[in-house]
């Protein structure tokens, strides 16, 4: 499966550490990858399950994969979904 773009699927997690302003530092937990083809997300492969935050909500974000790693993920996508 040839994809146009790949995205990291991540979830924000607050840590006990504080920045210089006293705000909690956010760490991004990697949950998997998303495949983008022909103008839409065509699939999401989760390698970990998201957990609810302190309000009981689950928020995830998509960040475009860095070019240096995109070829590796492309090969995984082709091996997983076929050519």
N, C-alpha and C positions, 0 to 999 in steps of 0.2 A: 504494500500500500504506500504509494508515494504521497507525502504530505507537503504542504506549502510552508508550514511553520510548526514549531513545537513549543509547548509552554510547560514550565514547572507549575505543578498544582501545589500550593502551599497554604498553610494556616498560621495566622499570627498567634503568638503565645507571649503573654506578659511574663517578665522575669522579676526576681526580687531586686535586681540591680536597678539603680537610678541614674539618669543622665545628669548633666550639670545643672539643669533646671529643676531637678527633683521628680521628674516624670519617670514612670517605669519604662525600662528598655524593652522593646519588642524584638523577639527572636522569631524567625520564620522557619517553621517545621515543614520539611518537604514531605508531601503525601503521595506524589506520583507525577505522571506526565499527561498532557492533553495534546491531541492531534487536531490541527487546523488545515482544512482543505476546501478549496473552492468557496471561500467566504464564510465558512461556518466551522464550529467545533464538531468533529466527526466521531470523537471518542475520547474517553478519559480512562487511564489505567491507574488505579490506586494501588499503592504498595503499603499503605498504612491507612487506618481509619481516622477521620477527624473526631475530636472530642469537643463537647460543648464547653463554652467559656463559663465564667462565674454567673452569667445571666441566663444560662441554659441555651445559648445560641451557638450555632456553628457557622462560621464565616470562612470561606476559602477564597484565594486569589489566584490569578494566572499571571505569571511573569514569563515573557518570551525567553526561550533558551538562548544561552550564549552561543555564538557561531562555532567556537572551538569544540563544543560538545555535541552540536546538532547532528553531525555525521554519525556519531555513535548511536544516538537515539533513533536516527533514521534507519540504521541497520536493524535495531531491535524491533522497530515498527514493521519492517518488511518481514522479518523472521516470524513475528507474532501473527501478523494479519495476511501474510502472503504478498506477492508482487502485484 
